Amino acid sequence: MKRWLTNELNVPRDQICLLLDNHATKQKIEDSFMAHLVNNPSIERGDSIFVYFAGHGSCMSAPPGWFLDNTETKRDVEIICPHDHDTKSHHGRISGISDRSLYAMLDELASSKGDNITLFLDCCFSPNQNPANIRDRSITRWTKTTKATPEDLYRGLWIGARGKSHNSKYGFFDPASVHTLLAACPPGHKAIEGKDGGRFTSSFLEAAIHMPLYRTTYASLINHLLKATGEPQKFVCLGKQKDKVLFDKVPFTPDSTFSLAYIDEGTKMLKVELGTIHGVVEGSEMSLHLHNYRCSSNPHIALSVVSEVCPTYCLARVKSQGADIPKSCWARITQWNNRRPFCVYLKSTLLSIIRMLKLKRSFPNELGQTAATPFKSGVNISRVTKPNVADLLLSFGGKSAVRVQNNPSISEKDQRPFEIEDKNPIEIIDDAARFNLHLLRNNIENPLRDLVDMEIFRLDPISWSKIGNSQLYDGKAMLTQQNGAIYDIALHNKSKIDIWPYIFYMDPNRYRSTLIYNPDSSKEAPLPRQGSLNIGAGRLGAEALSLAPDQNHADLAYLKLFLSSVPVDMNLLEQDPLPQWVDQKYFPVRNQALAPGKDIVWDTALASLTFLRHPDGNS
């Protein structure tokens, strides 16, 4: 389950609290519930919260006054069994976590963080109906409580549940619960243990990896499992939100690496909204998919190769014979087909010679050979034997990788050794190759050269008025960096066309490209002909630009400016290794409604930023 969360849903490891075996005691579960969920300031209201329990359930006789109707009829209380269930502690016997306790815990969580809560229980609460069958007992996720007493239930009751009466009708299976419940079986039935663990968990994971989760509701997922498994075990889905998409769609955001593709009525070819401004060239290859959502199964339905490129779109032919291509789909670049390969020099030491040998085998034997290589960026990558011709020099120091960026050599500061911990060297090379591809790329015709000027001004943090002259000169800016320093970027258009500008902040130390100015494509061009645009200048509704490097990283960055005579979706070029469970503005652009593709004008400009420490030591 943890691998599914991290690998398929991209949940950061520090957002997962995993308690196994003797660490999963009642006290530890309750303490972790409060620290990791209820009192966690990083969780905002509406965030998706997933509580998973795999183990045994049990039942105990209810003490007097436990239930709402307060009758004398003998009834049972359902409990989940932590590792120390039914053992003795200095407070008495451990009686597990009762349904009454867990519901009070989840209500408390919902009050502070919202009701986007999924409870997954892979256990059962009823004894085996055939106690004579030893094999059934050994594979059933239920255990008998022999020593804990009803009084222990009161002693172990969650403090928030005290004073609140409980309804005996439902146990853990309240159909009107604030959370959504996924359970291995209904009351009176048994949950089965298989060779891979709980049958419910293994069935769920097998289906989740292959289903379009971005449009799958809780109820439809369980219905699918019931039909697909053919097992006598009856999985359960309950709760007021069972007809919502899993996790209320939080992980399933649009993935900017996909671009809209459709059959062009004029040419009958595949038209993809990617062009030369994005780095596409003739021979670039793309895979085609049915949707563009993250964290949801999305296998390619065909492969295509670009045959004609315009500034904002391209035409491609489908390589896969007999592939059934819908009228519209989504394309993802698998091979950029960059003419000059990204060159890597690997420096071996006595301590790293074995690691380097393994890494060297990852490189293609010949230029252009892409089969069986682990690189996923789609950039042509080549290993060289001379450091002076390399774009990247890579070596190992202990558990971390040490790299030197050799190209581009805009600043000598960019050539200092930089250590990257806890990152696979394949990922480092991949990230660096894609980063350099877009950093160095430009329009060789330079149609807007000397027609658009960019200035960077320091702003007063109180009045947001400009301080002094522009700090950008001849493509370079020396910024004295203090905590809280803010800046304004001013663009001046001396050309005879209206322009949509896009600005990327590019960090060469972490290979992160962030789109810091992305104009709304539904409005007029923000940089009109013979006009100006101020970004971060304190206008109503605007945000100031910090342009600040991470204090733990080197003090160099770049601003990459893309200019276009029509609005373009530039999100594809963003490069951020952090998980993106964040809603993003998404403006799909249909270029066929614009001017003819070959008449579109685009260009780029690049500025390097060097951050100087303030004399007081702040950065």
C-alpha positions in Angstrom: 0.0 0.0 0.0 2.8 2.4 0.8 4.5 1.7 -2.5 1.2 2.4 -4.3 0.8 5.7 -2.5 4.4 6.8 -3.3 4.9 5.3 -6.8 1.4 5.7 -8.3 -0.1 8.6 -6.4 3.2 10.5 -5.9 2.6 11.0 -2.2 5.8 12.4 -0.6 7.3 9.9 1.9 7.2 12.5 4.7 3.4 12.7 4.4 3.0 9.0 5.2 3.1 7.6 8.7 3.6 3.9 8.6 3.3 1.7 11.8 4.2 -1.9 11.5 4.0 -4.9 13.9 5.2 -4.0 17.4 5.2 -0.3 16.5 1.5 -0.4 15.8 0.4 -0.4 19.4 -2.9 1.3 20.5 -1.0 4.2 22.1 1.2 4.7 19.1 -1.7 4.6 16.7 -3.6 7.2 18.7 -0.6 9.5 19.2 0.3 9.3 15.5 -3.3 10.0 14.6 -3.1 13.3 16.5 0.4 14.3 15.6 0.4 13.3 11.9 -3.2 14.3 11.1 -5.3 16.3 13.6 -2.5 18.6 14.8 -0.5 18.7 11.5 -0.4 22.3 10.3 0.7 21.2 6.8 -2.7 19.6 6.2 -5.2 22.2 4.9 -8.9 21.9 5.1 -10.1 19.8 2.1 -6.8 17.9 1.7 -7.3 14.2 1.1 -6.6 12.0 4.2 -6.3 8.2 3.9 -6.4 6.0 7.0 -5.5 2.4 6.3 -5.7 -0.6 8.7 -4.6 -4.1 7.8 -4.8 -6.7 10.6 -7.4 -8.4 12.7 -10.7 -7.3 14.0 -12.5 -8.6 17.1 -15.6 -8.1 19.2 -16.3 -7.8 22.9 -19.4 -7.6 25.1 -20.6 -4.1 25.6 -20.5 -2.6 29.1 -23.7 -1.1 30.6 -24.7 2.2 29.1 -22.4 1.9 26.1 -25.2 2.3 23.5 -27.7 5.0 22.8 -30.9 3.0 23.6 -29.5 1.8 26.9 -31.3 -1.5 26.9 -30.2 -4.5 28.8 -29.9 -6.7 25.7 -26.5 -8.2 25.5 -24.6 -6.9 22.4 -21.1 -6.8 21.0 -18.7 -3.9 20.4 -16.6 -4.1 17.2 -12.9 -3.3 17.6 -9.8 -3.3 15.5 -6.8 -5.0 17.1 -3.5 -3.2 17.4 -0.3 -5.2 18.1 -0.8 -5.1 21.9 -4.5 -6.0 21.8 -5.6 -8.1 24.8 -2.3 -7.7 26.6 -1.7 -6.2 30.0 -0.4 -2.7 30.5 0.1 -0.5 33.6 -3.4 1.0 32.9 -5.0 -2.4 32.6 -5.9 -4.7 29.7 -5.6 -3.2 26.1 -9.0 -3.6 24.6 -8.2 -2.5 21.0 -9.7 0.5 19.3 -13.5 0.4 19.4 -15.8 1.6 16.7 -17.0 4.3 19.1 -13.4 5.5 19.6 -12.4 5.5 16.0 -15.6 7.3 14.9 -15.0 10.0 17.5 -11.3 10.3 16.3 -12.5 10.7 12.7 -15.2 13.3 13.7 -12.5 15.3 15.5 -10.2 15.1 12.4 -13.1 16.2 10.1 -13.8 19.2 12.3 -10.3 20.5 11.8 -9.3 19.2 8.3 -12.6 18.6 6.4 -14.4 15.5 5.5 -12.2 14.3 2.6 -11.3 11.2 4.6 -11.1 7.6 3.4 -11.0 4.8 6.0 -9.8 1.5 4.6 -10.3 -1.6 6.9 -8.9 -4.9 5.8 -10.2 -7.0 8.7 -13.4 -8.5 9.9 -15.3 -8.3 13.2 -17.2 -11.6 13.3 -15.9 -15.0 14.3 -15.5 -17.8 11.7 -18.9 -19.4 11.2 -17.2 -22.8 11.1 -15.0 -23.0 14.2 -14.2 -26.6 13.5 -12.3 -25.7 10.3 -8.8 -24.9 11.5 -7.7 -23.8 8.0 -10.5 -21.2 7.8 -9.5 -19.8 11.2 -5.8 -19.4 10.1 -6.7 -17.3 7.1 -9.5 -15.2 8.6 -8.7 -11.7 9.7 -10.4 -12.0 13.0 -9.1 -12.9 16.4 -10.8 -13.8 19.7 -10.6 -11.5 22.7 -10.0 -13.7 25.8 -8.7 -11.5 28.6 -9.9 -7.9 28.1 -13.2 -7.1 29.8 -16.1 -4.6 29.1 -14.6 -2.3 31.8 -11.4 -2.2 29.8 -13.4 -0.8 26.9 -14.4 2.2 29.0 -10.9 2.6 30.3 -9.4 2.6 26.7 -12.1 4.8 25.2 -10.9 7.8 23.2 -11.3 10.9 25.4 -13.3 12.7 22.7 -15.8 9.8 22.7 -16.6 10.0 26.4 -19.9 11.5 27.3 -21.2 10.7 23.8 -23.6 7.8 23.4 -23.2 5.3 20.6 -25.7 3.7 18.2 -25.6 -0.1 18.3 -27.0 -0.6 14.8 -23.9 0.0 12.7 -20.6 -0.5 14.5 -18.0 0.5 11.9 -20.6 0.4 9.1 -22.5 3.6 9.5 -23.9 4.5 6.0 -24.1 8.2 7.0 -20.5 8.5 8.3 -18.6 11.7 7.7 -15.8 9.7 6.1 -16.0 7.1 3.3 -15.5 3.5 4.4 -13.9 0.8 2.3 -14.2 -2.5 4.2 -13.1 -6.0 3.4 -16.6 -7.5 4.2 -20.0 -6.6 5.8 -20.9 -7.5 9.4 -21.3 -11.2 10.0 -18.9 -12.1 7.1 -15.2 -12.9 7.1 -12.2 -11.2 5.5 -9.7 -13.6 4.0 -5.9 -13.7 4.3 -4.1 -14.7 1.1 -0.4 -15.4 0.3 0.0 -11.7 -0.5 -1.7 -10.5 2.6 -5.4 -9.4 2.8 -7.5 -10.4 -0.1 -9.2 -7.0 -0.1 -5.9 -5.0 -0.2 -4.4 -7.2 -3.0 -7.6 -7.0 -5.1 -7.8 -3.2 -4.6 -4.2 -2.6 -5.6 -4.4 -4.8 -8.6 -7.5 -2.9 -9.9 -6.2 0.6 -8.9 -3.0 0.2 -11.0 -5.1 -0.4 -14.2 -8.2 1.7 -13.7 -8.8 5.3 -14.8 -9.0 6.5 -11.2 -9.4 10.2 -12.2 -13.1 9.4 -13.0 -13.7 6.3 -10.7 -16.0 6.7 -7.7 -15.6 4.7 -4.5 -18.9 2.9 -5.2 -17.9 2.0 -8.8 -14.5 0.8 -7.7 -16.0 -1.6 -5.2 -18.6 -2.8 -7.7 -15.8 -3.4 -10.2 -13.9 -5.5 -7.5 -17.0 -7.5 -6.7 -17.5 -8.4 -10.4 -13.8 -8.9 -11.2 -12.7 -11.1 -8.4 -15.5 -13.6 -8.3 -14.6 -14.2 -4.7 -17.2 -15.1 -2.0 -15.8 -12.2 0.1 -18.1 -9.2 -0.3 -16.3 -5.9 -0.2 -18.1 -2.9 1.2 -18.4 0.9 0.4 -20.3 3.2 2.7 -20.6 6.8 3.5 -22.3 10.0 2.3 -19.6 10.6 -0.2 -19.3 7.1 -1.7 -20.4 8.4 -5.1 -17.6 10.9 -5.3 -14.4 10.3 -7.2 -11.6 8.7 -5.1 -10.0 11.2 -2.7 -12.3 13.9 -4.1 -10.0 14.1 -7.2 -7.2 15.7 -5.2 -4.3 13.6 -6.7 -5.8 13.6 -10.2 -4.8 17.0 -11.5 -4.1 17.8 -15.2 -0.5 16.8 -16.2 1.2 19.6 -18.1 3.5 17.1 -19.9 0.5 16.1 -22.0 -0.7 18.3 -24.9 -4.0 18.3 -26.8 -4.0 16.4 -30.1 -6.7 15.9 -32.7 -7.2 14.9 -36.3 -6.8 17.9 -38.5 -9.7 18.1 -41.0 -7.6 19.7 -43.7 -4.6 17.4 -43.7 -6.2 14.3 -42.1 -3.0 14.1 -40.0 -2.6 14.3 -36.2 -2.4 17.9 -35.1 -0.6 18.5 -31.7 -0.5 21.8 -29.9 3.3 21.8 -29.6 5.6 23.7 -31.9 9.1 25.1 -32.3 8.5 27.5 -29.3 8.2 24.3 -27.2 11.4 22.7 -28.7 9.7 20.3 -31.1 11.5 19.6 -34.3 10.9 17.3 -37.3 11.4 13.7 -36.1 10.3 14.4 -32.5 8.4 11.4 -31.3 5.2 11.3 -29.1 3.0 8.8 -27.4 -0.8 9.2 -27.6 -3.1 8.8 -24.6 -6.8 8.9 -23.8 -6.5 11.5 -20.9 -4.1 13.9 -19.3 -4.5 13.3 -15.5 -1.8 12.5 -13.1 -1.8 9.4 -10.8 -4.2 7.4 -13.0 -3.5 4.5 -15.4 -2.9 6.0 -18.8 -1.2 3.6 -21.2 -0.3 4.9 -24.7 -2.7 3.9 -27.5 -0.2 4.7 -30.3 3.1 6.3 -31.2 3.6 9.2 -33.6 6.5 11.0 -35.3 6.4 14.7 -36.2 6.6 15.5 -39.9 5.9 19.2 -40.0 6.5 21.9 -37.4 5.0 25.4 -37.0 5.7 27.8 -34.2 2.8 26.7 -31.9 1.7 23.3 -33.4 3.0 20.4 -35.4 1.6 17.7 -37.7 2.5 14.1 -36.9 1.9 10.7 -38.5 0.9 7.7 -36.5 3.6 5.0 -36.4 1.4 2.2 -34.9 -0.3 0.3 -37.6 -4.0 -0.4 -37.0 -4.2 1.9 -34.0 -7.7 3.2 -33.3 -7.1 6.9 -32.7 -10.0 9.0 -31.4 -10.8 12.4 -32.9 -9.1 14.0 -29.9 -6.5 12.7 -27.5 -3.4 13.7 -25.6 0.2 13.6 -26.7 3.4 13.3 -24.6 6.9 13.8 -26.0 9.0 10.6 -25.7 11.9 11.8 -27.9 12.8 15.5 -28.4 15.3 14.6 -31.2 17.7 17.3 -30.2 20.5 17.5 -32.8 23.3 18.0 -30.4 23.3 15.4 -27.6 23.7 16.3 -23.9 27.2 15.2 -23.1 28.1 13.7 -19.7 31.5 13.0 -18.3 31.6 10.4 -15.5 34.5 10.7 -13.0 35.4 7.6 -11.2 37.2 7.3 -7.8 38.4 4.2 -5.9 35.3 4.4 -3.8 32.9 4.7 -6.7 34.4 2.6 -9.5 31.7 -0.1 -9.2 28.8 2.4 -9.2 30.3 4.2 -12.1 30.7 1.0 -14.1 27.0 0.3 -13.6 26.1 3.8 -14.6 28.2 3.7 -17.8 26.3 0.7 -19.0 23.1 2.8 -18.9 24.3 4.9 -21.8 23.5 4.0 -25.4 26.3 2.5 -27.3 25.7 4.7 -30.3 24.3 8.2 -30.8 20.6 8.1 -31.3 20.2 4.7 -29.8 17.3 4.9 -27.4 16.2 1.3 -26.8 16.7 -0.2 -23.4 18.1 3.0 -21.9 16.8 4.1 -18.4 16.7 7.8 -19.4 13.1 9.1 -19.5 13.5 12.8 -20.4 13.5 12.0 -24.2 16.7 14.0 -24.7 19.6 12.5 -26.6 22.3 11.9 -24.0 25.8 10.8 -24.7 28.8 9.9 -22.5 32.1 11.6 -23.4 35.6 10.7 -22.3 36.9 14.3 -22.1 35.6 16.7 -19.4 36.2 19.8 -21.4 33.5 18.9 -24.0 30.9 17.8 -21.4 27.8 19.6 -20.3 27.8 17.8 -17.0 30.6 16.3 -14.9 29.4 13.7 -12.4 31.1 11.9 -9.6 30.2 10.2 -6.3 31.0 11.3 -2.8 29.8 8.9 -0.1 26.0 8.4 -0.6 25.6 11.6 -2.6 26.4 12.6 -6.2 28.6 15.6 -6.9 28.1 17.4 -10.1 29.6 20.3 -12.0 27.6 22.1 -14.6 30.0 22.8 -17.4 27.6 24.2 -20.0 26.1 26.7 -20.2 29.1 28.8 -19.0 27.2 32.0 -18.5 28.8 32.5 -15.2 31.8 30.9 -13.5 29.6 30.4 -10.4 27.7 27.8 -12.4 30.8 25.7 -12.6 31.3 25.0 -8.9 30.9 21.5 -7.5 27.4 20.9 -6.2 26.3 18.0 -4.0 23.0 16.3 -4.5 21.9 13.9 -1.8 19.3 11.1 -2.0 18.9 11.3 -5.7 19.4 8.6 -8.3 22.3 9.6 -10.8 20.0 8.6 -13.7 17.5 11.2 -12.5 20.2 13.8 -12.1 21.4 13.3 -15.7 17.8 13.2 -17.0 16.8 16.4 -15.1 20.0 18.2 -16.3 19.5 17.2 -19.9 16.0 18.4 -20.1 16.9 21.6 -18.1 19.7 22.5 -20.6 17.6 21.7 -23.6 15.1 24.5 -22.7 17.7 26.9 -21.1 19.9 27.1 -24.3 17.1 26.8 -26.9 16.2 29.9 -29.0 14.8 31.0 -32.3 17.8 31.2 -34.7 16.0 33.9 -36.7 15.6 36.2 -33.7 12.7 38.2 -35.1 12.3 40.3 -31.9 16.0 40.9 -31.2 16.5 44.4 -29.8 12.7 45.0 -30.0 11.8 43.9 -26.5 13.8 45.1 -23.5 13.7 43.6 -20.0 14.6 45.4 -16.8 14.7 44.3 -13.1 14.1 46.8 -10.3 14.4 46.4 -6.6 11.2 47.4 -4.8 10.7 49.1 -1.5 8.9 46.4 0.6 6.5 48.9 2.1 5.5 51.2 -0.8 6.4 48.8 -3.6 8.0 51.7 -5.4 11.2 51.2 -7.5 14.6 51.7 -5.9 17.3 53.0 -8.2 18.0 51.9 -11.8 17.5 48.6 -13.4 19.9 45.9 -12.1 19.9 44.0 -15.4 22.6 45.0 -17.8 23.8 43.2 -20.9 21.8 40.1 -19.9 23.2 39.8 -16.4 22.0 41.1 -13.0 23.9 41.3 -9.7 21.2 41.2 -6.9 22.1 42.0 -3.3 19.9 39.5 -1.6 18.2 40.2 1.8 15.4 38.4 3.5 12.1 39.8 2.2 13.7 41.5 -0.9 11.2 41.9 -3.7 11.6 42.9 -7.4 9.7 44.1 -10.4 10.3 42.9 -14.0 9.5 45.6 -16.6 9.1 44.6 -20.3 9.1 47.2 -23.1 7.8 46.3 -26.5 9.2 48.4 -29.4 7.9 46.1 -32.1 4.8 46.5 -34.2 3.0 43.4 -32.9 1.2 42.6 -29.6 3.0 40.1 -27.5 2.2 37.4 -24.9 5.3 37.0 -22.7 6.1 34.0 -20.5 8.8 34.1 -17.9 10.5 31.0 -16.3 12.7 31.2 -13.2 15.3 28.4 -13.8 17.3 27.1 -10.9 20.4 25.2 -12.3 21.3 23.8 -8.9 18.1 21.7 -8.6 17.2 21.7 -12.3 13.9 23.3 -11.5 12.0 25.5 -14.0 9.0 27.5 -12.7 6.7 29.5 -14.8 6.5 32.7 -12.7 4.5 34.8 -15.3 1.8 33.0 -17.3 -0.7 35.4 -18.9 -4.4 34.5 -19.3 -4.9 33.4 -22.8 -8.5 34.5 -22.8 -7.6 38.2 -22.5 -5.8 40.7 -24.6 -2.1 40.6 -25.1 -0.5 41.9 -21.9 2.5 43.5 -23.8 0.9 45.6 -26.5 2.9 47.0 -29.5 4.9 50.1 -28.5 3.8 49.4 -24.9 5.1 48.2 -21.6 4.3 45.6 -18.9 5.3 45.6 -15.2 5.3 42.3 -13.4 5.3 42.4 -9.6 5.1 46.2 -9.4 2.5 46.3 -6.6 -0.6 46.8 -8.8 -3.9 45.7 -7.3 -4.2 42.0 -7.3 -0.5 41.5 -8.3 2.2 39.7 -6.4 5.7 40.8 -5.8 8.5 38.7 -7.1 11.1 37.4 -4.6 13.6 36.0 -7.1 15.3 34.4 -4.1 17.4 31.2 -4.2 17.0 28.5 -1.7 19.5 29.3 1.1 20.9 25.7 0.9 21.8 26.1 -2.7 24.2 28.1 -4.9 23.5 31.7 -5.6 22.8 31.6 -9.3 19.6 31.4 -11.4 18.3 32.4 -14.8 15.2 34.1 -16.2 14.1 32.7 -19.5 11.7 34.9 -21.4 9.5 33.4 -24.2 7.7 35.9 -26.5 4.8 35.0 -28.8 2.4 36.9 -31.1 -0.4 34.5 -29.9 -1.2 32.9 -26.6 0.5 29.5 -26.1 0.3 26.9 -23.4 3.8 26.9 -22.0 3.2 24.7 -18.9 4.9 21.8 -20.6 8.3 23.4 -20.0 7.9 23.6 -16.2 10.3 21.2 -14.5 9.6 20.7 -10.8 10.6 17.4 -9.0 8.2 18.1 -6.2 4.8 16.2 -6.3 2.1 18.4 -7.8 -1.0 17.8 -5.8 -2.0 21.4 -6.4 -4.8 22.8 -8.4 -3.4 24.7 -11.4 -4.8 27.3 -13.8 -5.3 25.4 -17.0 -5.9 27.3 -20.2 -6.2 24.9 -23.2 -5.3 26.8 -26.4 -6.9 25.8 -29.7 -4.4 27.2 -32.2 -6.5 26.4 -35.2 -8.6 29.4 -34.4 -5.7 31.8 -34.5 -3.6 33.2 -37.4 -1.9 30.7 -39.8 0.8 28.9 -37.9 3.7 29.9 -40.1 2.8 33.6 -39.6 3.2 33.4 -35.8 6.2 35.2 -34.4 8.2 33.9 -31.4 11.5 34.6 -29.7 13.4 34.2 -26.5 15.7 36.1 -24.2 17.9 34.9 -21.3 19.2 36.7 -18.3 21.5 35.3 -15.6 21.0 36.3 -11.9 23.8 36.3 -9.4 22.8 36.7 -5.8 25.2 38.6 -3.5 25.0 38.1 0.2 24.2 41.2 2.2 27.0 42.4 4.6 24.9 41.4 7.6 25.1 37.7 6.5 21.5 37.3 5.4 20.7 35.8 2.1 
